[in-house]
Amino acid sequence: MCCNSSVSVIIPAYNHENYVQDTLKSVIAQTYQNIELIVVDDGSKDSTWQKIQEMRGICEKRFSRVHFETKANEGICKTLNRLLDLANGEYVYPLASDDQVKPHAIEKELNFLKDHPDYALCTGDSEFIDAQGKIAYWDKQRNLIYEDNPSVYHTFGEYSECNIQYFDFYSNDFGSYLMLSKSNHVPNGYLIRKSIFDKFGRFTPEAPLEDWYLMLQISKYAKMKYFDEVLFSYRWHVANTAQNIAKMEAMSQKTWKYECKLLEKIDLKQVLSGVTIVKKYGALYKRKRIMRFIEVCNYRKDDCKTKVVKVFGITVLRYTKKAW
């Protein structure tokens, strides 16, 4: 039986007139009842705000509290900060205005977080849907296809497992700072313990890849849980920022540059051990397990590479050399 904790579903909306009502309907269909719904339209140029307003009546009947507002366009970071300021729930569930959440997702994730206080985030796997809401898959170039072929990626979790080398997706490494320093592997559709934001504050335009930035901050102080179950539908369409590889790379570099500034000032006594490793050696760029008891890690920092070999968790070899 799930507790009666309050959950704030926070939706930053922008130019999703064709999708936002389906997004809201997926929240309405949640099996968990004690939800407040907060939507902030970030100055959409299409009819997104009108589509949101059309849903006000049914939303007010369903949710404990509803807050809809529109404002001038300020970008995703400032919009998320506004949403967090408006949220009263013990937990927050961020949701893009073109995606959808499975009916039992919030209830399942909340049950776990309530019983595991050392975790601050819980998520499941994400399926892909097209512009019409039809389930699809990714080929190796992340193009949508509809054939059930074992050589393609059926979910985001499967894509992450295949593309993040030497990473056991179902181990305690999931959501660790050590692995997140390499790249973001946490699927969308996560429930967050709101009190974790007291540790690091809010979003900033200095870190424009806001989802990766958020994961990095949370992983400094708490653990994350992954369910091997599809709990979310991620819409893949022509307007996705993630499809612009050059833009994503620029955003990623700027975000990591800002994160490095934070690492310079961080109190290592206040964070988890993985942060200390990254600050000392740089971002982990390769990790390989041989059988179950030998582990080889390669770190890179500045112009040096360090190889560490562990047997049963005990370091038996450490070797550093200049990178070229």
C-alpha positions in Angstrom: 0.0 0.0 0.0 1.4 3.4 -1.0 1.7 6.2 1.5 -0.2 9.4 1.1 2.9 11.6 0.4 2.3 14.5 -1.9 3.8 14.5 -5.4 4.3 17.6 -7.6 4.2 16.8 -11.3 6.0 19.8 -12.8 5.7 20.4 -16.6 7.8 23.0 -18.5 5.8 23.5 -21.7 7.0 25.0 -24.9 5.7 24.8 -28.5 4.0 21.4 -28.0 0.5 22.1 -29.1 0.2 18.7 -30.7 1.3 16.8 -27.7 0.7 18.6 -24.4 -2.9 17.4 -23.9 -1.7 13.7 -24.3 0.9 14.5 -21.7 -1.6 15.9 -19.3 -4.0 12.9 -19.9 -1.2 10.5 -18.9 -0.8 12.3 -15.5 -4.6 12.3 -15.0 -4.5 8.5 -15.5 -2.0 7.9 -12.6 -3.0 5.3 -10.1 -1.5 7.4 -7.4 -4.0 10.0 -6.2 -2.3 12.7 -4.1 -0.8 14.7 -6.9 -0.6 18.4 -7.5 -0.1 19.5 -11.2 2.0 22.5 -12.0 2.5 23.7 -15.6 4.5 26.7 -16.7 4.3 27.7 -20.4 7.6 29.3 -21.4 6.2 31.8 -23.9 5.2 29.2 -26.6 4.7 30.7 -30.1 2.0 28.2 -31.0 -1.3 27.3 -29.3 0.3 25.3 -26.5 -1.0 27.7 -23.8 -4.5 27.4 -25.2 -4.4 23.6 -25.3 -3.3 23.7 -21.6 -6.1 26.0 -20.6 -8.6 23.6 -22.3 -7.6 20.9 -19.8 -8.1 23.1 -16.7 -11.6 21.8 -15.7 -10.8 18.1 -15.8 -7.4 18.7 -14.1 -9.0 20.6 -11.2 -11.4 17.7 -10.6 -8.6 15.2 -10.6 -5.7 16.8 -8.7 -5.3 18.2 -5.2 -4.0 21.4 -6.6 -3.6 22.8 -10.1 -1.4 25.8 -11.1 -1.2 26.9 -14.7 0.8 29.9 -15.8 2.4 31.4 -18.9 5.4 33.8 -19.1 7.8 35.3 -21.5 10.3 32.9 -22.9 13.3 32.5 -20.6 14.6 29.0 -21.4 14.4 25.6 -19.7 16.6 26.3 -16.7 14.6 29.4 -15.5 11.3 27.6 -16.2 12.3 24.6 -14.1 13.4 26.9 -11.3 10.0 28.6 -11.4 8.3 25.2 -11.3 10.3 24.1 -8.3 9.5 27.3 -6.5 5.8 26.6 -7.0 5.9 22.9 -6.0 4.6 22.0 -2.6 5.1 18.2 -2.8 7.5 16.1 -0.9 8.5 14.6 -4.2 8.7 16.1 -7.7 8.1 14.4 -11.0 9.5 16.5 -14.0 7.7 15.8 -17.2 8.4 17.3 -20.7 5.2 18.6 -22.4 5.6 16.1 -25.3 6.2 12.9 -23.3 3.9 10.5 -21.4 4.0 8.6 -18.2 2.7 5.1 -17.6 -0.4 4.9 -15.3 1.4 3.1 -12.4 4.8 4.8 -12.7 4.5 7.4 -9.9 3.0 4.9 -7.4 5.7 2.4 -8.1 8.6 4.9 -7.8 7.1 6.5 -4.7 6.7 3.2 -2.9 10.4 2.6 -3.3 11.7 6.0 -2.3 9.5 6.0 0.8 11.1 2.8 2.0 14.7 3.7 1.0 15.7 7.1 2.5 19.3 6.8 1.2 17.9 7.1 -2.4 16.8 10.5 -3.8 15.7 9.4 -7.3 13.9 6.4 -8.8 13.2 5.7 -12.4 12.3 3.0 -14.9 13.0 2.3 -18.5 11.6 4.5 -21.4 10.1 3.3 -24.6 10.1 5.4 -27.8 7.0 6.9 -29.4 6.7 8.8 -32.6 4.9 12.1 -33.3 1.6 10.2 -33.5 2.2 8.3 -30.3 3.0 5.0 -31.9 5.6 2.8 -30.2 8.8 2.6 -32.2 12.5 1.6 -31.9 15.8 3.1 -32.7 18.2 1.9 -35.3 21.9 2.3 -34.7 21.7 6.0 -35.9 18.7 6.6 -33.6 16.3 6.8 -36.5 12.8 5.5 -35.7 11.9 2.1 -37.1 8.9 -0.1 -36.5 10.2 -3.6 -37.1 11.0 -5.7 -34.0 14.6 -6.5 -35.0 17.0 -7.7 -32.3 19.8 -5.5 -33.8 18.1 -2.2 -32.8 17.4 -0.5 -29.5 13.9 -1.1 -28.2 14.2 1.2 -25.1 16.4 3.9 -23.8 17.8 1.5 -21.2 18.8 -0.9 -23.9 20.5 1.9 -25.8 22.4 3.0 -22.7 23.6 -0.5 -21.9 25.0 -1.0 -25.4 26.6 2.4 -25.6 28.1 3.0 -22.2 31.1 0.6 -22.2 32.1 -1.5 -19.3 29.0 -0.5 -17.2 26.7 -3.0 -15.5 23.4 -1.1 -15.8 21.8 -3.1 -13.0 24.6 -2.7 -10.4 25.1 -0.1 -7.7 27.0 1.9 -10.4 23.7 3.1 -11.8 23.3 6.8 -11.1 26.7 7.0 -9.4 28.8 10.2 -9.9 31.6 8.1 -11.2 29.6 6.8 -14.1 27.6 10.0 -14.7 30.8 12.0 -15.0 31.3 10.0 -18.3 27.8 10.6 -19.6 24.2 10.7 -18.6 22.6 7.3 -18.6 19.5 7.9 -16.4 16.2 7.5 -18.4 13.5 10.1 -18.2 10.5 9.5 -16.0 12.1 9.9 -12.6 10.6 10.8 -9.3 12.9 12.9 -7.1 12.9 13.5 -3.3 12.5 17.3 -3.3 14.6 17.8 -0.2 17.7 16.8 -2.3 17.5 20.3 -3.9 18.4 21.8 -0.6 21.9 20.3 -1.1 22.7 22.1 -4.4 20.1 24.7 -5.2 18.6 25.2 -8.6 19.3 25.0 -12.3 21.6 27.4 -14.1 22.0 28.5 -17.7 25.8 27.9 -17.1 24.9 24.2 -17.3 22.5 24.1 -20.3 22.3 20.3 -20.4 19.9 20.5 -17.5 19.1 16.8 -17.1 22.8 15.8 -17.0 23.5 18.6 -14.6 20.7 17.5 -12.3 21.9 13.9 -12.3 25.4 15.0 -11.4 24.2 17.1 -8.5 21.9 14.4 -7.0 24.6 11.7 -7.4 27.0 13.6 -5.1 24.7 13.1 -2.1 22.4 10.1 -2.7 21.8 6.9 -4.6 19.5 6.3 -7.6 17.3 3.3 -8.3 16.5 1.8 -11.8 13.6 -0.5 -12.5 13.9 -2.8 -15.5 10.4 -2.0 -16.6 9.0 0.5 -19.1 7.4 3.3 -17.0 7.7 6.2 -19.5 7.2 7.1 -23.2 9.8 9.3 -24.7 8.6 11.1 -27.8 11.1 11.2 -30.6 10.3 13.8 -33.3 12.0 16.3 -35.5 12.0 19.1 -32.9 13.9 17.1 -30.3 17.0 19.0 -29.2 18.7 15.6 -28.7 18.7 15.1 -32.5 21.0 18.1 -33.0 24.3 16.4 -32.3 26.4 19.6 -32.7 24.2 21.5 -30.3 24.1 18.7 -27.8 27.9 18.4 -27.8 28.3 22.2 -27.2 25.8 22.0 -24.4 27.6 19.0 -22.9 31.0 20.7 -23.0 29.6 23.8 -21.3 27.8 21.8 -18.7 30.9 19.8 -17.8 33.1 22.9 -17.7 30.7 24.4 -15.1 30.7 21.2 -13.2 34.5 21.2 -13.0 34.3 24.7 -11.4 31.9 23.2 -8.8 34.3 20.4 -8.1 37.1 22.8 -7.4 35.1 24.3 -4.5 33.3 21.2 -3.2 33.8 19.9 0.4 34.6 16.3 -0.1 33.5 15.5 3.4 29.9 16.3 2.5 29.6 14.1 -0.7 29.8 10.4 -1.7 33.1 8.7 -2.4 32.8 8.7 -6.2 33.1 12.5 -6.3 36.5 12.2 -4.6 37.7 9.8 -7.2 36.6 12.1 -10.1 38.1 15.1 -8.5 41.4 13.3 -7.9 41.8 11.4 -11.2 39.4 13.2 -13.6 36.4 11.7 -15.3 36.2 7.9 -15.6 36.5 7.1 -19.3 36.8 3.3 -19.2 35.9 0.5 -16.8 36.2 -3.2 -17.4 35.4 -6.2 -15.3 37.2 -9.5 -15.9 35.2 -12.3 -14.4 33.7 -11.2 -11.1 36.7 -10.4 -9.0 39.2 -8.5 -11.2 38.4 -4.9 -12.2 40.4 -2.7 -14.5 39.7 1.1 -14.4 41.3 3.7 -16.6 41.1 7.4 -15.6 42.1 10.5 -17.5 42.9 13.9 -16.0 44.6 16.7 -17.9 47.4 15.1 -20.0 47.8 11.9 -17.8 46.3 8.5 -17.8 46.0 6.3 -14.8 45.4 2.5 -14.8 44.1 0.9 -11.6 43.7 -2.9 -11.2 41.7 -4.2 -8.3 41.3 -7.8 -7.1 38.3 -8.4 -4.8 38.1 -4.6 -4.5 41.7 -4.2 -3.3 44.1 -2.1 -5.5 47.0 -4.2 -6.6 48.4 -2.0 -9.4 48.4 1.7 -10.1 50.2 3.1 -13.1 50.2 6.7 -14.4 51.7 7.9 -17.7 51.5 10.9 -20.0 48.6 10.7 -22.5 49.3 11.3 -26.2 
